[in-house]
């Protein structure tokens, strides 16, 4: 049985990040469909979920490695840019609470200074220009 399966899978592309994502997404759609308790909504959500699952299995059993690999790469680049965008914003918001950003009047470089220290003297790390600001 295992041998037969191995033979069947030979040369096939197999699961990757995109197929995993598609399966989770399809499951989510089914759950959302069930939550709505509306028979038409369930039909639509399950229909779309089954299409996505079908596509996912089609990719796993596909022998066109090159195309599947390209699809996965595309998915990963979108995934990473979304992740980077969300992560970057959270980090920035957290940072803004703790630090104050001042622009050096000498060279325009941005300098991060901790908040709540009162009036402080800031020395620009780039041009050594000194200026005072309230943090
Ligand atoms: Zn400067």
Backbone and ligand atoms as CSV (ligand in chain L), in Angstrom:
chain,resi,resn,atom,element,x,y,z
A,1,UNK,N,N,0.843,-1.212,0.000
A,1,UNK,CA,C,0.000,0.000,0.000
A,1,UNK,C,C,0.873,1.255,0.000
A,2,UNK,N,N,1.868,1.228,0.879
A,2,UNK,CA,C,2.767,2.382,0.966
A,2,UNK,C,C,3.560,2.515,-0.334
A,3,UNK,N,N,3.944,1.342,-0.852
A,3,UNK,CA,C,4.733,1.330,-2.098
A,3,UNK,C,C,3.914,1.914,-3.244
A,4,UNK,N,N,2.659,1.496,-3.260
A,4,UNK,CA,C,1.765,1.955,-4.321
A,4,UNK,C,C,1.619,3.482,-4.272
A,5,UNK,N,N,1.450,3.970,-3.058
A,5,UNK,CA,C,1.290,5.410,-2.853
A,5,UNK,C,C,2.558,6.154,-3.271
A,6,UNK,N,N,3.692,5.598,-2.887
A,6,UNK,CA,C,4.972,6.219,-3.242
A,6,UNK,C,C,5.113,6.297,-4.762
A,7,UNK,N,N,4.677,5.204,-5.417
A,7,UNK,CA,C,4.790,5.168,-6.873
A,7,UNK,C,C,3.875,6.215,-7.497
A,8,UNK,N,N,2.687,6.326,-6.891
A,8,UNK,CA,C,1.715,7.297,-7.393
A,8,UNK,C,C,2.246,8.719,-7.228
A,9,UNK,N,N,2.914,8.973,-6.116
A,9,UNK,CA,C,3.401,10.324,-5.826
A,9,UNK,C,C,4.701,10.657,-6.570
A,10,UNK,N,N,5.283,9.645,-7.169
A,10,UNK,CA,C,6.549,9.873,-7.852
A,10,UNK,C,C,6.410,10.899,-8.974
A,11,UNK,N,N,7.272,11.888,-8.919
A,11,UNK,CA,C,7.249,12.903,-9.982
A,11,UNK,C,C,6.194,13.970,-9.765
A,12,UNK,N,N,5.380,13.782,-8.710
A,12,UNK,CA,C,4.351,14.798,-8.432
A,12,UNK,C,C,4.963,15.918,-7.610
A,13,UNK,N,N,4.305,17.041,-7.674
A,13,UNK,CA,C,4.870,18.233,-7.036
A,13,UNK,C,C,4.830,18.137,-5.512
A,14,UNK,N,N,3.693,17.730,-4.929
A,14,UNK,CA,C,3.575,17.620,-3.471
A,14,UNK,C,C,3.079,18.910,-2.845
A,15,UNK,N,N,2.963,18.889,-1.506
A,15,UNK,CA,C,2.426,20.044,-0.788
A,15,UNK,C,C,3.493,21.114,-0.624
A,16,UNK,N,N,3.080,22.343,-0.639
A,16,UNK,CA,C,3.989,23.454,-0.365
A,16,UNK,C,C,3.253,24.507,0.460
A,17,UNK,N,N,3.871,25.646,0.640
A,17,UNK,CA,C,3.274,26.699,1.458
A,17,UNK,C,C,1.918,27.131,0.904
A,18,UNK,N,N,1.864,27.263,-0.418
A,18,UNK,CA,C,0.617,27.733,-1.028
A,18,UNK,C,C,-0.502,26.725,-0.821
A,19,UNK,N,N,-0.226,25.431,-1.006
A,19,UNK,CA,C,-1.291,24.444,-0.830
A,19,UNK,C,C,-1.737,24.378,0.628
A,20,UNK,N,N,-0.802,24.536,1.555
A,20,UNK,CA,C,-1.187,24.570,2.972
A,20,UNK,C,C,-2.103,25.755,3.256
A,21,UNK,N,N,-1.708,26.909,2.713
A,21,UNK,CA,C,-2.513,28.112,2.915
A,21,UNK,C,C,-3.906,27.929,2.324
A,22,UNK,N,N,-3.985,27.365,1.108
A,22,UNK,CA,C,-5.275,27.169,0.443
A,22,UNK,C,C,-6.184,26.259,1.257
A,23,UNK,N,N,-5.598,25.208,1.848
A,23,UNK,CA,C,-6.409,24.274,2.630
A,23,UNK,C,C,-6.964,24.947,3.891
A,24,UNK,N,N,-6.108,25.736,4.556
A,24,UNK,CA,C,-6.565,26.445,5.750
A,24,UNK,C,C,-7.654,27.449,5.372
A,25,UNK,N,N,-7.424,28.139,4.253
A,25,UNK,CA,C,-8.383,29.130,3.780
A,25,UNK,C,C,-9.727,28.474,3.455
A,26,UNK,N,N,-9.685,27.325,2.790
A,26,UNK,CA,C,-10.917,26.609,2.446
A,26,UNK,C,C,-11.664,26.182,3.708
A,27,UNK,N,N,-10.896,25.718,4.706
A,27,UNK,CA,C,-11.526,25.303,5.963
A,27,UNK,C,C,-12.198,26.493,6.649
A,28,UNK,N,N,-11.507,27.631,6.629
A,28,UNK,CA,C,-12.071,28.848,7.222
A,28,UNK,C,C,-13.385,29.216,6.542
A,29,UNK,N,N,-13.394,29.118,5.214
A,29,UNK,CA,C,-14.620,29.434,4.468
A,29,UNK,C,C,-15.762,28.522,4.902
A,30,UNK,N,N,-15.463,27.236,5.086
A,30,UNK,CA,C,-16.499,26.291,5.505
A,30,UNK,C,C,-17.028,26.662,6.893
A,31,UNK,N,N,-16.099,27.030,7.778
A,31,UNK,CA,C,-16.509,27.407,9.143
A,31,UNK,C,C,-17.386,28.663,9.095
A,32,UNK,N,N,-16.961,29.657,8.308
A,32,UNK,CA,C,-17.749,30.889,8.176
A,32,UNK,C,C,-19.131,30.551,7.622
A,33,UNK,N,N,-19.158,29.687,6.612
A,33,UNK,CA,C,-20.422,29.273,6.009
A,33,UNK,C,C,-21.359,28.655,7.038
A,34,UNK,N,N,-20.799,27.807,7.919
A,34,UNK,CA,C,-21.616,27.144,8.935
A,34,UNK,C,C,-22.134,28.144,9.971
A,35,UNK,N,N,-21.278,29.134,10.298
A,35,UNK,CA,C,-21.668,30.144,11.291
A,35,UNK,C,C,-22.865,30.965,10.804
A,36,UNK,N,N,-22.894,31.246,9.500
A,36,UNK,CA,C,-23.968,32.099,8.974
A,36,UNK,C,C,-25.357,31.467,9.128
A,37,UNK,N,N,-25.415,30.121,9.138
A,37,UNK,CA,C,-26.676,29.380,9.278
A,37,UNK,C,C,-27.686,29.738,8.177
A,38,UNK,N,N,-27.172,30.304,7.110
A,38,UNK,CA,C,-28.030,30.649,5.983
A,38,UNK,C,C,-27.729,29.651,4.875
A,39,UNK,N,N,-28.771,28.937,4.403
A,39,UNK,CA,C,-28.511,27.814,3.489
A,39,UNK,C,C,-27.841,28.277,2.191
A,40,UNK,N,N,-28.195,29.464,1.718
A,40,UNK,CA,C,-27.573,29.956,0.480
A,40,UNK,C,C,-26.103,30.308,0.734
A,41,UNK,N,N,-25.849,30.963,1.870
A,41,UNK,CA,C,-24.474,31.325,2.216
A,41,UNK,C,C,-23.621,30.072,2.381
A,42,UNK,N,N,-24.193,29.046,3.047
A,42,UNK,CA,C,-23.453,27.786,3.237
A,42,UNK,C,C,-23.085,27.192,1.884
A,43,UNK,N,N,-24.058,27.205,0.976
A,43,UNK,CA,C,-23.836,26.653,-0.363
A,43,UNK,C,C,-22.696,27.387,-1.070
A,44,UNK,N,N,-22.721,28.715,-0.987
A,44,UNK,CA,C,-21.698,29.518,-1.652
A,44,UNK,C,C,-20.333,29.284,-1.014
A,45,UNK,N,N,-20.288,29.371,0.320
A,45,UNK,CA,C,-19.002,29.213,1.020
A,45,UNK,C,C,-18.420,27.820,0.780
A,46,UNK,N,N,-19.280,26.790,0.855
A,46,UNK,CA,C,-18.781,25.433,0.644
A,46,UNK,C,C,-18.366,25.228,-0.808
A,47,UNK,N,N,-19.129,25.821,-1.717
A,47,UNK,CA,C,-18.789,25.707,-3.147
A,47,UNK,C,C,-17.417,26.281,-3.421
A,48,UNK,N,N,-17.176,27.497,-2.910
A,48,UNK,CA,C,-15.886,28.152,-3.107
A,48,UNK,C,C,-14.778,27.340,-2.417
A,49,UNK,N,N,-15.080,26.860,-1.200
A,49,UNK,CA,C,-14.087,26.088,-0.438
A,49,UNK,C,C,-13.693,24.826,-1.198
A,50,UNK,N,N,-14.682,24.151,-1.807
A,50,UNK,CA,C,-14.395,22.920,-2.543
A,50,UNK,C,C,-13.576,23.224,-3.798
A,51,UNK,N,N,-13.867,24.343,-4.445
A,51,UNK,CA,C,-13.073,24.755,-5.612
A,51,UNK,C,C,-11.617,24.988,-5.198
A,52,UNK,N,N,-11.448,25.677,-4.066
A,52,UNK,CA,C,-10.090,25.972,-3.582
A,52,UNK,C,C,-9.366,24.677,-3.222
A,53,UNK,N,N,-10.084,23.765,-2.542
A,53,UNK,CA,C,-9.490,22.477,-2.186
A,53,UNK,C,C,-9.105,21.696,-3.450
A,54,UNK,N,N,-9.989,21.756,-4.429
A,54,UNK,CA,C,-9.716,21.080,-5.702
A,54,UNK,C,C,-8.448,21.611,-6.339
A,55,UNK,N,N,-8.306,22.914,-6.343
A,55,UNK,CA,C,-7.129,23.549,-6.915
A,55,UNK,C,C,-5.875,23.153,-6.134
A,56,UNK,N,N,-6.033,23.118,-4.802
A,56,UNK,CA,C,-4.912,22.754,-3.936
A,56,UNK,C,C,-4.439,21.327,-4.237
A,57,UNK,N,N,-5.411,20.379,-4.346
A,57,UNK,CA,C,-5.046,18.990,-4.651
A,57,UNK,C,C,-4.490,18.863,-6.063
A,58,UNK,N,N,-5.031,19.636,-6.961
A,58,UNK,CA,C,-4.521,19.630,-8.333
A,58,UNK,C,C,-3.040,20.016,-8.341
A,59,UNK,N,N,-2.697,21.018,-7.521
A,59,UNK,CA,C,-1.298,21.468,-7.444
A,59,UNK,C,C,-0.412,20.376,-6.837
A,60,UNK,N,N,-0.911,19.726,-5.756
A,60,UNK,CA,C,-0.116,18.703,-5.066
A,60,UNK,C,C,0.208,17.539,-6.012
A,61,UNK,N,N,-0.789,17.139,-6.823
A,61,UNK,CA,C,-0.590,15.984,-7.696
A,61,UNK,C,C,-0.086,16.373,-9.086
A,62,UNK,N,N,0.177,17.641,-9.259
A,62,UNK,CA,C,0.627,18.109,-10.564
A,62,UNK,C,C,2.041,17.628,-10.860
A,63,UNK,N,N,2.317,17.471,-12.145
A,63,UNK,CA,C,3.679,17.096,-12.543
A,63,UNK,C,C,4.425,18.274,-13.149
A,64,UNK,N,N,3.737,19.387,-13.237
A,64,UNK,CA,C,4.373,20.585,-13.780
A,64,UNK,C,C,5.057,21.352,-12.642
A,65,UNK,N,N,6.227,20.870,-12.258
A,65,UNK,CA,C,6.919,21.442,-11.097
A,65,UNK,C,C,7.245,22.913,-11.290
A,66,UNK,N,N,7.674,23.240,-12.482
A,66,UNK,CA,C,8.118,24.607,-12.744
A,66,UNK,C,C,7.005,25.607,-12.461
A,67,UNK,N,N,5.807,25.304,-12.995
A,67,UNK,CA,C,4.674,26.220,-12.830
A,67,UNK,C,C,4.238,26.296,-11.373
A,68,UNK,N,N,4.191,25.139,-10.694
A,68,UNK,CA,C,3.776,25.111,-9.287
A,68,UNK,C,C,4.772,25.876,-8.423
A,69,UNK,N,N,6.043,25.705,-8.748
A,69,UNK,CA,C,7.088,26.401,-7.997
A,69,UNK,C,C,6.926,27.910,-8.156
A,70,UNK,N,N,6.642,28.351,-9.373
A,70,UNK,CA,C,6.451,29.779,-9.648
A,70,UNK,C,C,5.260,30.316,-8.862
A,71,UNK,N,N,4.169,29.519,-8.808
A,71,UNK,CA,C,2.969,29.937,-8.049
A,71,UNK,C,C,3.311,30.090,-6.572
A,72,UNK,N,N,4.069,29.119,-6.052
A,72,UNK,CA,C,4.433,29.160,-4.627
A,72,UNK,C,C,5.312,30.372,-4.335
A,73,UNK,N,N,6.238,30.650,-5.231
A,73,UNK,CA,C,7.123,31.812,-5.050
A,73,UNK,C,C,6.309,33.109,-5.007
A,74,UNK,N,N,5.339,33.192,-5.916
A,74,UNK,CA,C,4.479,34.367,-5.990
A,74,UNK,C,C,3.701,34.530,-4.672
A,75,UNK,N,N,3.153,33.400,-4.209
A,75,UNK,CA,C,2.408,33.421,-2.944
A,75,UNK,C,C,3.316,33.886,-1.805
A,76,UNK,N,N,4.544,33.341,-1.747
A,76,UNK,CA,C,5.466,33.688,-0.663
A,76,UNK,C,C,5.829,35.165,-0.690
A,77,UNK,N,N,5.998,35.721,-1.874
A,77,UNK,CA,C,6.373,37.137,-1.941
A,77,UNK,C,C,5.219,38.019,-1.469
A,78,UNK,N,N,3.974,37.646,-1.817
A,78,UNK,CA,C,2.803,38.398,-1.329
A,78,UNK,C,C,2.700,38.240,0.188
A,79,UNK,N,N,2.842,36.993,0.633
A,79,UNK,CA,C,2.759,36.677,2.065
A,79,UNK,C,C,3.778,37.502,2.857
A,80,UNK,N,N,5.001,37.558,2.361
A,80,UNK,CA,C,6.058,38.278,3.080
A,80,UNK,C,C,5.835,39.783,3.075
A,81,UNK,N,N,5.319,40.314,1.966
A,81,UNK,CA,C,5.105,41.761,1.942
A,81,UNK,C,C,3.961,42.158,2.866
A,82,UNK,N,N,2.917,41.320,2.945
A,82,UNK,CA,C,1.806,41.599,3.872
A,82,UNK,C,C,2.307,41.520,5.313
A,83,UNK,N,N,3.085,40.470,5.591
A,83,UNK,CA,C,3.633,40.271,6.933
A,83,UNK,C,C,4.561,41.430,7.306
A,84,UNK,N,N,5.398,41.840,6.370
A,84,UNK,CA,C,6.328,42.933,6.621
A,84,UNK,C,C,5.587,44.230,6.874
A,85,UNK,N,N,4.534,44.454,6.100
A,85,UNK,CA,C,3.745,45.676,6.229
A,85,UNK,C,C,3.086,45.742,7.607
A,86,UNK,N,N,2.424,44.649,8.008
A,86,UNK,CA,C,1.745,44.618,9.305
A,86,UNK,C,C,2.751,44.722,10.438
A,87,UNK,N,N,3.812,43.925,10.375
A,87,UNK,CA,C,4.836,43.921,11.418
A,87,UNK,C,C,5.494,45.284,11.551
A,88,UNK,N,N,5.805,45.912,10.424
A,88,UNK,CA,C,6.461,47.217,10.432
A,88,UNK,C,C,5.596,48.273,11.096
A,89,UNK,N,N,4.310,48.253,10.815
A,89,UNK,CA,C,3.403,49.257,11.385
A,89,UNK,C,C,3.256,49.112,12.888
A,90,UNK,N,N,3.163,47.876,13.348
A,90,UNK,CA,C,3.026,47.633,14.782
A,90,UNK,C,C,4.276,48.120,15.495
A,91,UNK,N,N,5.414,47.815,14.918
A,91,UNK,CA,C,6.688,48.208,15.511
A,91,UNK,C,C,6.804,49.731,15.574
A,92,UNK,N,N,6.384,50.382,14.502
A,92,UNK,CA,C,6.459,51.841,14.440
A,92,UNK,C,C,5.556,52.475,15.504
A,93,UNK,N,N,4.340,51.947,15.646
A,93,UNK,CA,C,3.386,52.505,16.605
A,93,UNK,C,C,3.907,52.346,18.031
A,94,UNK,N,N,4.498,51.182,18.309
A,94,UNK,CA,C,5.069,50.922,19.631
A,94,UNK,C,C,6.216,51.882,19.887
A,95,UNK,N,N,7.005,52.074,18.871
A,95,UNK,CA,C,8.178,52.931,18.957
A,95,UNK,C,C,7.788,54.373,19.250
A,96,UNK,N,N,6.720,54.819,18.625
A,96,UNK,CA,C,6.295,56.211,18.751
A,96,UNK,C,C,5.848,56.522,20.173
A,97,UNK,N,N,5.342,55.503,20.875
A,97,UNK,CA,C,4.901,55.696,22.253
A,97,UNK,C,C,6.095,55.926,23.172
A,98,UNK,N,N,7.183,55.245,22.884
A,98,UNK,CA,C,8.353,55.293,23.754
A,98,UNK,C,C,9.334,56.377,23.341
A,99,UNK,N,N,9.389,56.654,22.063
A,99,UNK,CA,C,10.413,57.568,21.569
A,99,UNK,C,C,9.837,58.734,20.787
A,100,UNK,N,N,10.617,59.764,20.729
A,100,UNK,CA,C,10.261,60.938,19.957
A,100,UNK,C,C,11.239,61.023,18.791
A,101,UNK,N,N,10.758,61.347,17.621
A,101,UNK,CA,C,11.656,61.468,16.486
A,101,UNK,C,C,11.884,62.949,16.204
A,102,UNK,N,N,13.117,63.367,16.242
A,102,UNK,CA,C,13.465,64.755,15.899
A,102,UNK,C,C,14.296,64.765,14.639
A,103,UNK,N,N,14.111,65.836,13.886
A,103,UNK,CA,C,14.915,65.994,12.680
A,103,UNK,C,C,16.053,66.950,13.007
A,104,UNK,N,N,17.249,66.592,12.671
A,104,UNK,CA,C,18.399,67.451,12.923
A,104,UNK,C,C,18.298,68.713,12.062
A,105,UNK,N,N,18.349,69.897,12.669
A,105,UNK,CA,C,18.250,71.133,11.876
A,105,UNK,C,C,19.477,71.341,10.984
A,106,UNK,N,N,20.548,70.657,11.304
A,106,UNK,CA,C,21.768,70.807,10.515
A,106,UNK,C,C,21.744,70.006,9.228
A,107,UNK,N,N,21.436,68.714,9.332
A,107,UNK,CA,C,21.535,67.850,8.150
A,107,UNK,C,C,20.233,67.133,7.819
A,108,UNK,N,N,19.216,67.241,8.692
A,108,UNK,CA,C,17.911,66.657,8.372
A,108,UNK,C,C,17.780,65.184,8.711
A,109,UNK,N,N,18.795,64.596,9.327
A,109,UNK,CA,C,18.719,63.179,9.673
A,109,UNK,C,C,17.746,63.002,10.847
A,110,UNK,N,N,17.032,61.865,10.846
A,110,UNK,CA,C,16.058,61.626,11.917
A,110,UNK,C,C,16.754,61.011,13.122
A,111,UNK,N,N,16.466,61.569,14.298
A,111,UNK,CA,C,17.105,61.096,15.520
A,111,UNK,C,C,16.025,60.652,16.494
A,112,UNK,N,N,16.198,59.450,17.054
A,112,UNK,CA,C,15.220,58.912,17.990
A,112,UNK,C,C,15.651,59.209,19.418
A,113,UNK,N,N,14.735,59.833,20.160
A,113,UNK,CA,C,15.050,60.209,21.537
A,113,UNK,C,C,13.958,59.664,22.444
A,114,UNK,N,N,14.334,59.060,23.588
A,114,UNK,CA,C,13.292,58.558,24.499
A,114,UNK,C,C,12.395,59.675,25.012
A,115,UNK,N,N,11.122,59.388,25.172
A,115,UNK,CA,C,10.152,60.389,25.620
A,115,UNK,C,C,10.254,60.652,27.110
A,116,UNK,N,N,9.699,61.802,27.527
A,116,UNK,CA,C,9.529,62.098,28.950
A,116,UNK,C,C,10.789,62.447,29.705
A,117,UNK,N,N,11.778,62.955,29.022
A,117,UNK,CA,C,13.026,63.299,29.708
A,117,UNK,C,C,13.130,64.819,29.914
A,118,UNK,N,N,12.100,65.559,29.541
A,118,UNK,CA,C,12.138,67.011,29.677
A,118,UNK,C,C,12.990,67.637,28.579
A,119,UNK,N,N,13.536,68.803,28.895
A,119,UNK,CA,C,14.343,69.505,27.898
A,119,UNK,C,C,15.716,68.849,27.827
A,120,UNK,N,N,16.074,68.417,26.645
A,120,UNK,CA,C,17.375,67.749,26.537
A,120,UNK,C,C,18.193,68.314,25.387
A,121,UNK,N,N,19.484,68.157,25.528
A,121,UNK,CA,C,20.417,68.565,24.481
A,121,UNK,C,C,20.685,67.347,23.613
A,122,UNK,N,N,20.459,67.519,22.321
A,122,UNK,CA,C,20.659,66.413,21.395
A,122,UNK,C,C,21.852,66.721,20.503
A,123,UNK,N,N,22.735,65.747,20.381
A,123,UNK,CA,C,23.853,65.906,19.454
A,123,UNK,C,C,23.614,64.985,18.269
A,124,UNK,N,N,23.591,65.563,17.096
A,124,UNK,CA,C,23.347,64.763,15.900
A,124,UNK,C,C,24.495,63.783,15.691
A,125,UNK,N,N,24.173,62.490,15.518
A,125,UNK,CA,C,25.245,61.505,15.338
A,125,UNK,C,C,25.961,61.645,13.994
A,126,UNK,N,N,25.337,62.358,13.073
A,126,UNK,CA,C,25.954,62.454,11.742
A,126,UNK,C,C,26.813,63.705,11.594
A,127,UNK,N,N,26.203,64.887,11.920
A,127,UNK,CA,C,26.961,66.123,11.673
A,127,UNK,C,C,27.424,66.804,12.956
A,128,UNK,N,N,27.110,66.177,14.099
A,128,UNK,CA,C,27.528,66.695,15.420
A,128,UNK,C,C,26.881,68.028,15.774
A,129,UNK,N,N,25.865,68.434,15.057
A,129,UNK,CA,C,25.130,69.640,15.352
A,129,UNK,C,C,24.407,69.442,16.684
A,130,UNK,N,N,24.437,70.469,17.559
A,130,UNK,CA,C,23.771,70.345,18.852
A,130,UNK,C,C,22.527,71.215,18.887
A,131,UNK,N,N,21.458,70.673,19.441
A,131,UNK,CA,C,20.229,71.443,19.571
A,131,UNK,C,C,19.443,70.912,20.754
A,132,UNK,N,N,18.582,71.781,21.324
A,132,UNK,CA,C,17.790,71.327,22.478
A,132,UNK,C,C,16.338,71.169,22.055
A,133,UNK,N,N,15.702,70.148,22.613
A,133,UNK,CA,C,14.293,69.874,22.338
A,133,UNK,C,C,13.657,69.347,23.616
A,134,UNK,N,N,12.332,69.498,23.667
A,134,UNK,CA,C,11.599,68.902,24.782
A,134,UNK,C,C,11.142,67.517,24.349
A,135,UNK,N,N,11.491,66.509,25.098
A,135,UNK,CA,C,11.114,65.151,24.692
A,135,UNK,C,C,9.855,64.694,25.429
L,1,ZN,ZN,ZN,22.804,66.512,11.736
